Amino acid sequence: MPSFVIEETKKLWATWNIRVFIIVSLLVQVFLILFAPYRKRRSKKYGKCVDLLIWSIYLLADWVASFSIGLIVSKQIKGPIESNDIQVFWAPFLLLHLGGPDTITSFALEDNEFWVRHLLGLLLQVGSTAYVFIKSLPENKLWLPTILVLVAGIIKYAERNHAFYLASFDHLGDGWVPSEWGDELPVPVVFQEMDVKTVEKFENNLKSILWTAVHHLGTIKMTLVGPFLSPEQCSDIRETFLQLGNSFDVLRVMEIELSLLYEVLHTKLPVVGCKIGYVFRFITMCCILGALLSFSLFKKHYELGQFDIWLTYGLLIGALLLEFISIILLRFSDWILATYVQSMEPKFFNMQRWCKSVSQLNFITYYVKYSSVLLKGIPNHLGIRVSLEAIKGILCLSFQDFKEDQEWSFIYEEVKNWSMSLMADETQPTGLQANQAWKSIKKQALERFSNSTTIVNIFEELDYSKSVLTWHIATEICWLQQEQDHPPGSGTKEDQTSTSNRFNHREICKLLSNYMFYLLIMHPTMMAAVSVSWKIVFEDTLAEAESLVSRRSISSNGKDVKSQISEASKKILELIPNARNPQRDIDRSVLFAASALAKQLKKPYPWESMSKVWVQLMCFAAINCRPQVHAQQPSKGGELLTFVWLLMNHLGVGTHFSSH
């Protein structure tokens, strides 16, 4: 490359590097403040893409701002240059950007745990900016607006660091833990003026729902930091939720609770949504407005280039607009809605707070993709096959809308009935441990299917992970058999009427079965209840299915995936009842156990009983999943399992209660 090209490139870089990076930093801030809140209600279908985009911009924001400060410091060290005062004036804006928007402080829970590192970053960046400013004195003609923006930048950056501190697990429970076990659960200072009498004055039930959610937010925070709730507190919380009246109100309360939890863990609302926060926000806006007026009145004395003048105006006006947008978003957040609950219009309570969809994955679809030549011939070197299987799992996913009037009502009633049966047992301590829950599930299932020794034996012999996989495959077999025997729209009107009641339970059973299989394959961290050998069991079951179907190979020539799945389903239905494979360890594969279970679930299929089994299997997974994993879900669009976990805790069958 000719030397003059290199020299021109260096000159171009030296002239425009700071300006370009500052513009990028401002645009990144605008993107984050507008689109970061979308995380908690993003669709499941495009969730990974949304997360990747926001995560990339989130990381870029800090890097660009820090790098720009470094460039300004570097130029200041080299000595005075043209337009140096304006670049010194730009440095505090980068502190504003490092403070970030109110809508996102941390992308993941782990970011909050590094609040000490962020504190060091605050000290370093403030020190660097102060050094640049001091070194420019006394010749700096922009000293007044620079000081004003510097004050605003320090406040914004300190707010973010304080939000990290409050959201870290070491301090999450500060101010929320009762001084004595059995005391009334405390609420944040901003909500202390509301009490139970306030609820009686509410004309709209939605306001009462919001108050209930806010009043019990501390329950969730205590669940994350340890078992701090006494039996008396457990009873009070349970009575409150049972008095809500119906499953819809309970769901609304939990939606708001998880939305508040998201705001506590990932935004600045706990810092700025209080009286001292309002004071600092007022100071920040006054400083930025003062800097804008100062620069506007005296810019003619600064001898600046036209582009630099417009860029500075852009930074000042952009900072003001970001503050105004933050105030608007803050005004309509659940945190502030609760503060003004008595005067707020009901329409503001009806915002969507999670994706309201459930991911679906079934064994047959996964098996057909597993048997593809693309994956079978690839060795697992450097994790290549594992990565391809993860991609394959994503391609196999489907998504189903969550119906509150069907699925949620059924789940709520079953969990409530289960909790009442446990509470009625005097030998059952407050709260529920994993072994007690599994014993209770098996006991009720054995009572439900007491006329079948095969089903009884399956429950007695299989652990939880094998049970989930066995019941999922059996559910698929029953579903496919009914599809073949009674295709949709077939049969007389009387037949269709007689099966109408079972149809809803059949759909619920299918949804929960596919959802649990999805968690087992795609989100094993939420299935902490499964044994360490579940992967071996699953792989052996897949190999067993492959061995069976390979005896009557499925041709993929000219057929789409749906046709292949349909054909594979028929082959498995034909082969499972009699096929055996002596070359494999049958005990590690649950394919034949699932076949035996499906044959015992005789026609007419007991879809209602099967749905109840799935609800209890889901409950067991929910209470065994670590609370920290549940706390991650509101930032990922929400998860049905997290709602079940929260419901169980509110009804007194969680794992965070003290039995003393």
PAPA-644638 format. One line per 8 residues: number of its first residue (from 1); for each residue x, y negated, z negated of C-alpha. Coordinates in Angstrom, 3 decimals, always signed. Layout:
NUM = X,Y,Z  ...
This chain:
1 = +0.000,+0.000,+0.000  +1.440,-3.437,+0.944  +2.703,-5.493,-1.980  +0.543,-8.516,-1.107  -2.596,-6.377,-1.480  -1.465,-5.309,-4.932  -0.708,-8.903,-5.901  -4.078,-10.153,-4.660
9 = -5.836,-7.359,-6.537  -4.033,-8.310,-9.732  -5.001,-11.964,-9.296  -8.605,-11.014,-8.645  -8.628,-8.819,-11.748  -7.037,-11.528,-13.906  -9.615,-14.085,-12.754  -12.815,-12.047,-12.970
17 = -12.236,-9.188,-15.434  -13.588,-10.976,-18.520  -16.491,-12.526,-16.645  -17.609,-9.236,-15.102  -17.390,-7.333,-18.375  -19.365,-10.004,-20.238  -22.129,-9.873,-17.629  -22.215,-6.076,-17.881
25 = -22.352,-6.305,-21.686  -25.365,-8.635,-21.527  -27.200,-6.406,-19.038  -26.548,-3.368,-21.225  -28.113,-5.133,-24.199  -31.214,-5.957,-22.157  -31.531,-2.321,-21.075  -31.193,-0.964,-24.609
33 = -33.687,-3.327,-26.212  -36.320,-2.528,-23.576  -35.862,+1.203,-23.032  -34.387,+2.628,-26.256  -37.840,+2.823,-27.955  -39.018,+5.072,-25.135  -36.994,+7.927,-26.671  -39.601,+8.792,-29.272
41 = -42.372,+9.276,-26.722  -40.435,+10.395,-23.660  -41.859,+13.234,-21.609  -40.444,+16.694,-22.081  -40.057,+17.149,-18.341  -37.530,+14.359,-17.865  -36.322,+14.205,-21.462  -32.775,+15.372,-20.815
49 = -32.302,+12.795,-18.056  -33.683,+10.021,-20.259  -31.440,+11.048,-23.161  -28.369,+11.212,-20.918  -29.054,+7.765,-19.473  -29.699,+6.069,-22.830  -26.746,+7.858,-24.449  -24.420,+6.739,-21.636
57 = -25.594,+3.120,-21.886  -25.369,+3.282,-25.683  -21.709,+4.336,-25.522  -20.991,+1.863,-22.734  -22.359,-1.038,-24.797  -19.802,-0.723,-27.591  -16.935,+0.039,-25.218  -17.581,-2.924,-22.911
65 = -17.924,-5.410,-25.777  -14.817,-4.157,-27.587  -12.791,-4.057,-24.385  -13.838,-7.607,-23.509  -12.732,-8.898,-26.906  -9.417,-7.142,-26.334  -8.989,-8.894,-22.980  -9.695,-12.292,-24.534
73 = -7.240,-11.634,-27.373  -4.618,-10.505,-24.874  -4.951,-13.688,-22.819  -4.861,-15.842,-25.945  -1.644,-14.183,-27.083  -0.020,-14.895,-23.715  -0.683,-18.611,-24.166  -3.119,-21.315,-23.107
81 = -4.590,-20.885,-19.656  -7.199,-22.672,-17.593  -10.713,-22.519,-19.050  -9.336,-20.868,-22.190  -11.788,-22.705,-24.452  -14.791,-21.260,-22.672  -13.384,-17.726,-22.980  -12.851,-18.288,-26.704
89 = -16.488,-19.407,-26.844  -17.533,-16.156,-25.125  -15.846,-13.962,-27.749  -18.539,-14.452,-30.475  -21.219,-13.407,-27.963  -19.496,-10.052,-27.815  -19.934,-9.764,-31.578  -23.655,-10.345,-30.986
97 = -23.598,-7.522,-28.465  -21.681,-5.249,-30.827  -24.436,-5.906,-33.342  -26.751,-4.324,-30.798  -30.511,-4.705,-30.383  -32.933,-3.984,-33.203  -34.450,-1.076,-31.257  -31.400,+1.184,-31.545
105 = -28.551,+1.366,-34.030  -27.694,+5.057,-33.818  -28.339,+7.521,-31.023  -28.017,+10.605,-33.234  -28.105,+11.227,-36.975  -24.369,+11.865,-36.961  -23.729,+8.241,-35.967  -25.144,+7.088,-39.310
113 = -22.682,+9.224,-41.229  -19.783,+7.243,-39.756  -20.871,+3.965,-41.306  -17.420,+3.529,-42.883  -15.823,+3.702,-39.437  -18.328,+1.135,-38.175  -17.473,-1.068,-41.163  -13.810,-0.942,-40.197
121 = -14.809,-1.773,-36.639  -16.751,-4.768,-37.952  -13.738,-6.056,-39.864  -11.413,-5.487,-36.900  -13.620,-7.163,-34.281  -14.520,-10.104,-36.524  -10.835,-10.512,-37.350  -9.878,-10.440,-33.661
129 = -12.545,-13.002,-32.765  -11.556,-15.254,-35.668  -7.895,-14.997,-34.611  -8.741,-16.076,-31.066  -10.750,-19.020,-32.355  -8.163,-20.187,-34.910  -5.357,-19.934,-32.360  -7.313,-22.201,-30.007
137 = -7.477,-24.999,-32.589  -7.178,-27.973,-32.741  -7.394,-28.423,-28.937  -10.616,-26.401,-28.647  -13.396,-28.754,-27.593  -16.053,-26.065,-27.996  -15.349,-25.467,-31.659  -18.866,-26.355,-32.878
145 = -20.909,-23.979,-30.655  -18.222,-21.349,-31.139  -18.618,-21.465,-34.921  -22.411,-21.285,-34.641  -22.365,-18.229,-32.380  -19.660,-16.650,-34.536  -21.914,-16.888,-37.601  -24.795,-15.346,-35.657
153 = -22.541,-12.562,-34.357  -21.262,-11.669,-37.820  -24.840,-11.496,-39.144  -25.988,-9.258,-36.285  -22.992,-6.944,-36.574  -23.378,-6.747,-40.367  -27.083,-5.892,-39.963  -26.205,-2.948,-37.761
161 = -23.584,-1.669,-40.180  -26.017,-1.995,-43.085  -28.592,-0.010,-41.096  -25.999,+2.739,-40.600  -25.344,+2.722,-44.336  -29.017,+2.976,-45.323  -29.695,+5.766,-42.820  -26.770,+7.964,-43.882
169 = -27.799,+11.025,-45.869  -25.680,+9.982,-48.838  -27.803,+6.865,-49.261  -31.077,+7.761,-47.576  -32.737,+8.492,-50.898  -31.499,+5.352,-52.674  -34.436,+3.584,-54.273  -36.816,+6.432,-53.443
177 = -36.004,+8.962,-56.138  -38.166,+8.813,-59.276  -36.356,+8.060,-62.501  -38.176,+10.917,-64.179  -39.685,+14.010,-62.593  -43.404,+13.599,-62.491  -43.438,+9.806,-62.059  -45.506,+8.293,-59.295
185 = -43.735,+8.392,-55.962  -42.229,+4.939,-55.332  -42.687,+3.076,-52.063  -40.475,+0.445,-50.391  -40.544,-3.062,-51.807  -42.277,-4.370,-48.696  -45.223,-2.024,-49.404  -45.420,-2.314,-53.174
193 = -48.358,-4.736,-53.068  -50.551,-2.029,-51.531  -52.179,+0.482,-53.832  -54.988,+2.991,-53.730  -57.573,+0.250,-54.407  -56.435,-1.458,-51.241  -57.508,+1.548,-49.214  -61.074,+1.249,-50.496
201 = -61.274,-2.237,-49.012  -60.320,-1.053,-45.533  -63.244,-1.221,-43.164  -61.461,+0.830,-40.513  -60.285,+4.373,-41.197  -57.179,+3.825,-39.065  -55.876,+1.378,-41.649  -56.349,+3.935,-44.379
209 = -54.444,+6.445,-42.258  -51.536,+4.039,-41.856  -51.438,+3.304,-45.574  -51.337,+7.033,-46.327  -48.447,+7.505,-43.897  -46.442,+4.663,-45.420  -47.174,+5.723,-48.983  -45.809,+9.208,-48.327
217 = -42.813,+8.273,-46.196  -40.682,+8.788,-49.282  -41.710,+12.444,-49.282  -39.982,+12.960,-45.967  -36.854,+11.101,-47.052  -36.653,+13.146,-50.224  -37.054,+16.297,-48.169  -33.955,+15.301,-46.217
225 = -31.778,+14.554,-49.245  -32.856,+17.287,-51.652  -35.638,+18.928,-53.721  -36.806,+15.972,-55.808  -40.583,+16.450,-55.906  -42.218,+17.862,-59.005  -45.304,+20.129,-59.003  -47.460,+17.170,-60.073
233 = -46.276,+15.080,-57.131  -46.796,+18.066,-54.860  -50.389,+18.378,-56.063  -51.074,+14.655,-55.579  -49.748,+14.691,-52.022  -51.717,+17.829,-51.195  -54.953,+16.355,-52.529  -54.411,+13.162,-50.537
241 = -54.095,+15.057,-47.273  -56.968,+17.388,-47.982  -59.177,+14.340,-48.595  -58.393,+12.884,-45.153  -61.284,+14.940,-43.868  -60.225,+16.389,-40.534  -57.259,+17.578,-38.538  -57.191,+14.489,-36.316
249 = -56.606,+12.110,-39.220  -53.899,+14.375,-40.600  -52.168,+14.409,-37.227  -52.372,+10.614,-37.008  -50.801,+10.274,-40.445  -47.920,+12.565,-39.508  -47.402,+10.800,-36.177  -46.980,+7.517,-38.044
257 = -44.753,+9.137,-40.677  -42.392,+10.510,-38.051  -42.468,+7.203,-36.187  -41.491,+5.437,-39.405  -38.774,+8.012,-39.986  -37.411,+7.280,-36.510  -37.356,+3.560,-37.306  -35.575,+4.205,-40.608
265 = -32.914,+6.436,-39.055  -32.293,+4.817,-35.675  -33.265,+1.123,-35.785  -32.613,-2.034,-37.797  -36.182,-2.285,-39.076  -35.354,-1.339,-42.697  -32.800,-4.181,-42.678  -34.649,-6.919,-40.764
273 = -38.186,-5.944,-41.799  -37.936,-7.498,-45.257  -37.780,-10.994,-46.727  -33.991,-11.275,-46.741  -33.974,-9.868,-43.214  -36.371,-12.603,-42.079  -34.079,-15.234,-43.607  -30.997,-13.953,-41.789
281 = -32.952,-13.630,-38.543  -34.027,-17.270,-38.887  -30.412,-18.303,-39.467  -29.301,-16.330,-36.427  -31.836,-17.961,-34.130  -31.017,-21.436,-35.483  -27.317,-20.856,-34.833  -27.910,-19.712,-31.249
289 = -30.314,-22.571,-30.575  -27.851,-25.047,-32.093  -25.062,-23.685,-29.902  -27.286,-24.053,-26.833  -28.130,-27.681,-27.665  -24.494,-28.506,-28.462  -23.250,-27.002,-25.226  -25.995,-28.698,-23.174
297 = -25.321,-32.155,-24.601  -21.548,-32.124,-24.340  -20.740,-29.762,-21.456  -19.751,-32.682,-19.210  -16.753,-33.305,-21.476  -15.455,-29.742,-21.191  -14.293,-29.814,-17.528  -15.623,-26.330,-16.794
305 = -16.186,-24.560,-13.520  -19.754,-24.296,-12.252  -19.824,-20.497,-12.504  -18.550,-20.557,-16.086  -21.211,-23.105,-17.020  -24.012,-20.961,-15.598  -22.549,-17.829,-17.182  -22.451,-19.559,-20.576
313 = -26.041,-20.686,-20.164  -26.911,-17.111,-19.290  -25.272,-15.843,-22.478  -27.011,-18.441,-24.654  -30.451,-18.071,-23.114  -30.008,-14.292,-22.969  -29.180,-14.210,-26.690  -32.325,-16.241,-27.461
321 = -34.502,-14.037,-25.266  -33.119,-10.908,-26.923  -34.011,-12.377,-30.304  -37.543,-13.234,-29.186  -38.032,-9.755,-27.714  -36.774,-8.256,-30.983  -39.323,-10.295,-32.936  -42.156,-9.172,-30.655
329 = -41.149,-5.511,-30.868  -40.667,-5.853,-34.616  -44.152,-7.327,-34.947  -45.743,-4.282,-33.357  -43.622,-1.629,-35.031  -45.234,+0.767,-37.498  -43.038,-0.680,-40.230  -44.515,-4.171,-39.830
337 = -48.004,-2.955,-38.948  -48.106,-1.386,-42.384  -47.121,-4.662,-43.993  -50.044,-6.504,-42.414  -52.376,-3.529,-42.440  -55.332,-5.481,-43.837  -55.334,-8.071,-41.047  -54.209,-6.008,-38.057
345 = -56.566,-5.160,-35.231  -57.333,-1.414,-34.882  -56.207,-1.351,-31.226  -52.582,-1.702,-32.313  -52.765,+1.598,-34.214  -53.588,+3.647,-31.128  -50.124,+3.527,-29.575  -48.620,+6.802,-28.387
353 = -45.932,+7.879,-30.830  -44.742,+11.180,-29.343  -44.856,+12.998,-26.026  -47.907,+15.174,-26.872  -46.673,+18.064,-24.754  -45.326,+21.528,-25.549  -42.491,+23.241,-23.675  -43.282,+26.676,-22.275
361 = -41.035,+29.606,-21.362  -41.989,+33.254,-20.966  -40.051,+36.493,-20.765  -41.238,+37.523,-17.294  -40.204,+34.262,-15.640  -36.887,+34.269,-17.455  -36.302,+37.903,-16.528  -36.842,+37.346,-12.797
369 = -34.313,+34.487,-12.812  -31.943,+36.557,-14.949  -31.963,+39.287,-12.335  -30.928,+36.913,-9.571  -27.734,+37.734,-7.710  -26.382,+34.280,-8.532  -25.985,+35.097,-12.227  -25.397,+38.848,-12.131
377 = -22.117,+38.586,-10.260  -20.589,+35.793,-12.304  -18.220,+36.714,-15.166  -18.373,+34.674,-18.330  -15.044,+32.939,-17.838  -14.697,+29.481,-19.414  -18.373,+29.627,-20.307  -19.452,+29.368,-16.661
385 = -22.157,+31.989,-16.956  -23.408,+30.535,-20.245  -23.749,+27.117,-18.587  -25.574,+28.608,-15.611  -27.936,+30.475,-17.921  -28.699,+27.214,-19.724  -29.463,+25.566,-16.385  -31.571,+28.571,-15.452
393 = -33.536,+28.227,-18.668  -34.251,+24.570,-17.861  -35.417,+25.523,-14.360  -37.765,+28.140,-15.839  -39.416,+25.652,-18.176  -42.938,+24.394,-17.800  -44.829,+21.893,-19.919  -48.378,+21.915,-21.229
401 = -50.387,+19.079,-22.702  -51.150,+19.518,-26.372  -54.917,+19.465,-26.986  -55.746,+18.022,-30.375  -59.300,+19.343,-30.329  -58.193,+22.943,-29.729  -54.588,+23.855,-30.490  -54.014,+21.376,-33.311
409 = -57.380,+21.991,-34.980  -56.706,+25.714,-34.989  -53.160,+25.298,-36.324  -54.294,+22.895,-39.039  -57.076,+25.155,-40.271  -54.779,+28.190,-40.372  -52.009,+26.393,-42.246  -54.543,+24.913,-44.661
417 = -56.142,+28.312,-45.308  -52.734,+29.889,-45.780  -51.691,+27.185,-48.244  -54.940,+27.598,-50.196  -54.450,+31.356,-50.415  -50.919,+30.832,-51.686  -52.054,+28.236,-54.209  -54.734,+30.618,-55.431
425 = -52.028,+33.171,-56.217  -50.973,+32.388,-59.777  -47.768,+34.369,-59.343  -46.707,+32.101,-56.471  -44.460,+29.232,-57.660  -44.803,+25.729,-56.289  -43.143,+25.610,-52.910  -42.310,+28.531,-50.703
433 = -39.049,+30.380,-50.247  -38.130,+32.244,-47.064  -38.510,+35.749,-48.482  -41.849,+34.846,-50.069  -43.116,+33.415,-46.788  -42.152,+36.506,-44.780  -43.782,+38.775,-47.337  -46.952,+36.700,-47.180
441 = -46.985,+36.800,-43.371  -46.546,+40.565,-43.308  -49.184,+41.041,-45.987  -51.820,+39.085,-44.090  -50.912,+40.704,-40.777  -51.166,+44.158,-42.307  -54.595,+43.290,-43.670  -55.629,+41.916,-40.302
449 = -54.495,+45.035,-38.377  -54.941,+47.626,-41.116  -56.672,+50.030,-38.713  -53.504,+50.449,-36.622  -50.589,+52.340,-38.130  -48.393,+51.388,-35.158  -48.811,+47.667,-35.806  -48.251,+48.229,-39.510
457 = -45.024,+50.097,-38.779  -43.822,+47.370,-36.417  -44.274,+44.731,-39.116  -42.586,+46.908,-41.706  -39.561,+47.852,-39.585  -38.768,+44.714,-37.551  -37.139,+41.573,-38.888  -38.323,+38.111,-37.916
465 = -36.298,+37.654,-34.713  -37.324,+41.054,-33.355  -40.920,+40.369,-34.369  -41.025,+37.106,-32.402  -39.631,+38.749,-29.276  -41.849,+41.822,-29.666  -45.031,+39.800,-30.135  -44.124,+37.527,-27.243
473 = -43.674,+40.396,-24.786  -46.806,+42.106,-26.103  -48.755,+38.871,-25.666  -47.498,+38.614,-22.080  -48.544,+42.196,-21.375  -52.036,+41.630,-22.804  -52.377,+38.392,-20.886  -51.358,+40.006,-17.591
481 = -53.550,+43.038,-18.142  -56.569,+40.825,-18.724  -55.677,+38.789,-15.639  -55.659,+41.971,-13.575  -58.829,+43.415,-15.098  -60.785,+40.157,-15.092  -59.376,+37.580,-12.674  -60.537,+34.001,-13.316
489 = -64.077,+33.509,-12.003  -64.877,+37.218,-11.805  -67.643,+39.022,-13.683  -71.240,+38.181,-14.372  -72.453,+35.065,-16.092  -73.192,+37.081,-19.223  -69.648,+38.482,-19.255  -68.191,+35.010,-18.917
497 = -70.405,+33.695,-21.722  -69.436,+36.548,-24.029  -65.744,+35.821,-23.546  -65.979,+32.019,-23.797  -65.182,+31.978,-27.509  -62.208,+34.290,-27.094  -60.909,+32.217,-24.173  -59.768,+29.320,-26.355
505 = -57.932,+31.663,-28.689  -56.388,+33.357,-25.672  -55.055,+30.028,-24.422  -53.782,+29.091,-27.880  -52.083,+32.457,-28.221  -50.402,+32.032,-24.839  -49.251,+28.499,-25.638  -47.752,+29.410,-29.021
513 = -46.145,+32.581,-27.678  -44.398,+30.749,-24.835  -43.456,+27.898,-27.157  -41.806,+30.176,-29.699  -39.922,+32.003,-26.945  -38.778,+28.608,-25.642  -37.430,+27.702,-29.095  -35.740,+31.082,-29.408
521 = -33.898,+30.694,-26.098  -33.425,+26.954,-25.620  -33.356,+25.612,-29.204  -31.932,+28.306,-31.495  -30.935,+25.605,-34.009  -34.634,+25.191,-34.785  -34.968,+28.954,-35.235  -32.698,+29.306,-38.230
529 = -34.868,+32.184,-39.429  -33.599,+34.513,-36.691  -30.844,+36.974,-37.541  -27.317,+36.589,-36.212  -27.862,+39.581,-33.930  -30.893,+38.155,-32.116  -28.801,+37.387,-29.025  -27.766,+41.028,-28.755
537 = -31.372,+42.143,-29.165  -32.492,+39.731,-26.459  -29.760,+40.725,-24.003  -30.466,+44.423,-24.558  -34.171,+43.835,-23.986  -33.401,+42.033,-20.733  -31.116,+44.859,-19.656  -33.828,+47.365,-20.566
545 = -36.330,+45.538,-18.375  -33.806,+45.361,-15.558  -33.149,+49.075,-15.813  -36.869,+49.862,-15.660  -37.774,+47.618,-12.792  -34.691,+48.553,-10.773  -36.208,+52.011,-10.271  -38.776,+50.255,-8.107
553 = -36.820,+47.295,-6.867  -38.490,+43.958,-6.339  -37.931,+42.577,-2.881  -37.382,+38.833,-2.731  -37.324,+38.633,+1.047  -39.740,+35.945,+2.153  -41.257,+35.619,-1.308  -41.284,+32.620,-3.560
561 = -40.479,+32.840,-7.253  -44.156,+32.967,-8.211  -44.711,+36.034,-6.013  -41.629,+37.723,-7.473  -42.861,+37.035,-11.008  -46.264,+38.493,-10.169  -44.672,+41.602,-8.683  -42.284,+42.001,-11.624
569 = -45.210,+41.747,-14.011  -47.028,+44.569,-12.223  -43.925,+46.771,-12.246  -43.402,+46.303,-15.972  -47.058,+47.057,-16.651  -46.773,+50.248,-14.626  -43.465,+51.436,-16.016  -43.496,+50.546,-19.704
577 = -45.990,+53.139,-20.964  -43.905,+56.181,-19.962  -40.408,+55.014,-19.072  -37.421,+55.803,-21.233  -33.754,+54.993,-20.858  -31.553,+57.438,-22.770  -28.404,+55.586,-21.815  -29.219,+52.587,-24.005
585 = -29.602,+51.999,-27.696  -33.397,+51.700,-27.860  -33.316,+50.348,-31.426  -31.636,+47.162,-30.207  -34.190,+46.628,-27.453  -37.745,+45.699,-28.376  -39.252,+46.335,-24.949  -40.825,+49.647,-25.897
593 = -41.886,+48.343,-29.309  -43.661,+45.525,-27.472  -45.273,+48.080,-25.159  -46.490,+50.102,-28.121  -47.827,+46.943,-29.758  -49.634,+45.884,-26.589  -51.283,+49.308,-26.272  -52.562,+49.021,-29.857
601 = -54.110,+45.614,-29.172  -56.968,+47.333,-27.404  -59.705,+45.720,-25.362  -61.393,+43.466,-26.101  -58.094,+41.874,-27.012  -58.023,+40.369,-30.535  -56.846,+36.972,-29.327  -58.000,+35.209,-32.479
609 = -56.039,+37.543,-34.758  -53.039,+37.336,-32.451  -53.219,+33.529,-32.517  -53.197,+33.595,-36.317  -50.090,+35.778,-36.232  -48.386,+33.261,-33.959  -49.298,+30.362,-36.233  -47.734,+32.138,-39.195
617 = -44.630,+33.080,-37.210  -44.313,+29.410,-36.251  -44.789,+28.349,-39.871  -41.998,+30.669,-40.951  -39.659,+29.153,-38.368  -40.671,+25.627,-39.425  -39.889,+25.967,-43.134  -36.607,+27.793,-42.471
625 = -35.345,+25.161,-40.056  -33.035,+22.673,-41.777  -34.786,+19.349,-42.541  -31.971,+17.494,-40.770  -32.828,+19.316,-37.535  -36.464,+18.283,-37.898  -35.326,+14.700,-38.518  -33.636,+14.698,-35.107
633 = -36.833,+15.490,-33.219  -38.638,+12.085,-33.349  -35.817,+10.637,-31.233  -36.342,+13.426,-28.679  -40.012,+12.909,-27.988  -41.250,+14.920,-30.970  -41.633,+18.648,-31.460  -44.684,+20.671,-32.454
641 = -42.610,+22.713,-34.911  -41.698,+19.514,-36.766  -45.362,+18.599,-37.175  -46.035,+22.070,-38.576  -43.107,+21.685,-40.988  -44.385,+18.320,-42.161  -47.920,+19.639,-42.549  -46.702,+22.550,-44.664
649 = -44.766,+20.209,-46.923  -47.785,+17.969,-47.383  -49.970,+20.957,-48.206  -47.545,+22.181,-50.857  -45.988,+25.162,-49.084  -42.715,+23.534,-48.117  -39.295,+24.289,-49.518  -38.481,+20.932,-51.166
657 = -40.557,+21.248,-54.328  -39.301,+21.944,-57.802  -40.914,+24.806,-59.688  -39.927,+23.348,-63.066
